[in-house]
């Protein structure tokens, strides 16, 4: 059982991300909920994970699937009650599993009581909780664009002012330059700590120190001051796990975010590797080679070793399924899912598994009318408005849309994949008849059991958490191989990330039986298509 009192317990942990709306419905309304998660805790305990990161479950109008919070201290009724949350925290802890909340501190919903009061008058105390600029209708403060399309400014006629929003107009940005805002947020976080959560994921946290007049969103001049204050006022010294989402992070910044002195976060989500296959506009693809991917991973492994901490992930609620993206979601789906898992879990850092990743779930190219994500729908209409053929626009959306990750969890081959007894809020992927948890649990060679073994190995061998990193064959276009050395052990990972056999000869000293092999007994000098191996030796 996980000892959450152990210093830096998260360095040996594996965290599982749940998108609650799509994980398990308990009452037949087609929407996943907290009692549904509780009903699946035995499954998660069997997998071996140490903590669950829940995508937003706080009260929200759901304009952006919960990332528009209307009450930070209440559970959204679609997910259950505060008592359900307390039961989840208690039941999970009894299985050695901690609960991480997803907190959105950059912005609120436009239905949050703070914003409703802010719109009443310029003299209202809550007016300065948000970012306002004077202006006349049609005369925007500047030409900044919102991430979800359209201007980043919305006019309020009663005030004669525009408010700033980096995302949807229904998501006004908070004014972190106002100390009262920060103190309100800190008090809320302390209340959740008192409820027994094991930590937090901080949404777009590198954007809280924005300066819209200078068109600065991420990495504003006071960012580190604010983040250190946030730490001191909330989780500092409490040994909770915290991860900040920072799309603009580079290695020097990540060292500040995840410094070993614990002054900011445990770790940071950075996205360098996950942006290699597309232009700055994520809907425009760009050629990516395996040597480029390996070089990026190596920079971060070596750059943070001993002076920071990596978060390791292929999938999350904002990204397409990795098997469809960089693997083979056809005949070699399971093999490629295992290979990608081994490649990631052998690295230094805290691995994150996104729901269904342990089953090898795939993308779902639904027609436009079946999509639910605001970002994707808006992007489709923007592309068509600019003259792109509808079929091409839909293909672009299908490749990178967030809905790929948000289809219901595939528990069984039965109706609605065992997710709900009602009509699901989003269509279930038709391939659930083949790809589902029941089938995986019944197959000792399934993707699920590869993940289970990788989680157990991380707990059993300290080299996973402590070892340094040396990239092997950096220019090889098929093989991702590396060495990890530390704690009196040396680990070799050898993974063929291609659909063709690849030449690879193990370094001297690695003999006998492998620690893990995804395709049976290894062959000398060759890795079969999508084959992955881990080897361990004592130093």
C-alpha positions, 0 to 999 in steps of 0.5 A, a space after each residue: 500500500 502506498 505510504 503517502 507520508 514518505 517524502 517525495 512518494 510521487 517519484 516512485 508512483 504511477 498516476 492514472 488520469 480519469 475523465 470523469 464524464 466518460 469513465 463510469 456512469 452509475 445512475 443511467 443518465 449517460 454521464 460518468 460520475 463519482 460513484 461510478 469511479 468508486 465502483 471501479 477502484 478494484 480495477 485500478 487497484 489491480 492495475 497498481 496505480 498510486 493516484 488518480 488525477 480527476 479532470 474537473 468535477 467542480 461545479 460548472 456550466 460545462 461550456 468547456 467540459 468543466 474547465 469553466 468553474 462556477 464554484 470551486 468548493 462544490 461538486 457539479 451535480 452531474 458527478 454527484 455530491 460532496 459526500 460522494 467525493 469524500 467517499 471516493 477519497 476515503 475508499 481510494 485511500 483504503 486501497 493505497 490510492 490518492 486523489 488529485 483534483 484538477 484546479 483551474 486558477 487562470 479563469 472562472 466561468 462567467 456564471 461564477 458569483 465573482 464575475 456576476 458581481 464584477 459585472 454589476 458596476 466598476 465600483 463593485 469589490 469583485 470588479 477587480 477580480 477580472 481584467 477589464 479595459 475601457 472601450 467603445 463597442 467594436 473598438 477592441 483594446 487590441 487584436 489578441 485572439 482567444 485560443 478557442 477562436 475569436 477575439 480575446 475581449 468581450 464587451 459588457 455594455 452596462 460597464 462600457 468595458 471589455 473583459 479579457 479571456 484567453 479561452 471562450 468568452 464564458 471563461 473570463 480570466 482572473 486578475 492575479 495582480 489583485 492580492 484578494 484574488 490570490 488569497 481567495 484561491 489559496 483558501 479554497 485550496 487549503 479547504 481541499 487539502 483538509 478534505 484529504 486530497 493527495 495533490 493537484 493538477 494546475 491547469 494552464 498555470 503558466 498563464 496566471 501572470 499575463 499582461 494583455 496590454 503587452 500581449 503576454 499570456 504565458 510566462 509573465 514577469 511576475 509568474 515565479 513570484 506568484 507560484 512560490 507564493 501559491 506554494 507557501 500559502 497552500 501545499 508547501 511542506 505537506 508532501 502532496 503531489 502537484 503538477 503544473 500544466 505549462 505549454 510554454 515550459 522549456 528546460 530552464 523554466 521546468 527546473 524552476 517549477 520542479 526544483 528539488 527544494 519543493 518551492 513550486 511544484 513536484 513536476 510540470 507537464 511540458 509538451 515539447 515532444 507532443 508538438 513535434 508532429 504539427 505546426 504551431 497550429 495543431 491542426 496543420 501536420 508536420 513530418 516528425 522523425 523518430 530521431 527528433 523524438 528521441 533527441 527531445 526526450 533525451 534533452 529533458 531526461 538529461 536536463 532535469 536529472 538531479 535538478 528537477 523532475 519529469 512527468 511522463 505521458 503519451 495521452 491525456 484528455 487534450 490529446 489524440 490516442 497515442 496508438 492512433 497517433 504514433 503507433 499502429 491502430 490496425 492489426 498490430 495495435 496491441 504490440 504497438 501499444 505495449 512498445 509505446 508503454 515500455 518506451 515511456 515507463 523506462 524513463 525517469 519521472 512520474 508516468 501518467 496513464 490516461 484512462 483506456 491507454 492501458 487497453 490500447 484504446 484508439 481514436 474515433 473519427 466521428 461525423 461533426 454532429 457527434 463531436 462535443 468539443 468546443 475547440 474542435 468544432 470551432 476550428 472546423 468552422 474556421 477552416 471551412 470559412 477560410 476556404 478549406 474543403 469540408 472533408 479536409 477540415 474534418 480530416 484535420 479535426 479527426 487527427 488531433 481533436 480532443 474528443 478522441 480521448 473523451 469517448 466513454 471508457 470501454 469496459 465490456 463488449 456489451 451495450 454502450 461498452 458497459 459505461 452506462 445503461 442509458 444513452 451516453 453523453 458521447 458515442 462509444 467507439 464501435 471497436 469496444 466489441 474488441 477493445 475492452 477491459 473485460 477482454 483485457 483482464 481475461 487475456 494474460 498477454 493483453 496490453 493491460 498486463 504489460 502496464 501492470 508489469 511496468 508499474 510493478 517494476 517501477 516499485 521494485 527497482 530503484 533505478 527507474 526513479 534514480 537512474 541517469 539517462 544515456 540515449 543509444 543509437 540516436 540516429 536510428 529511425 526504428 529503434 528507441 534504446 537507452 540506458 539508465 544507471 543508478 542505485 547500483 543497477 543498470 537498465 536497458 530499454 530496447 524498443 522497436 517503434 516501427 512495423 518492420 524488423 530492426 537490427 539491434 545488438 544489446 550492449 555487453 553485460 545484458 544476458 540471461 532473461 530480460 526483465 520484460 519482453 513483449 513478444 516472447 523470447 528475444 532474438 539475437 541482433 534483431 527486434 521484431 516489429 513493435 517489440 519492446 524489451 527491458 533488461 536489468 543488471 547489477 553494477 
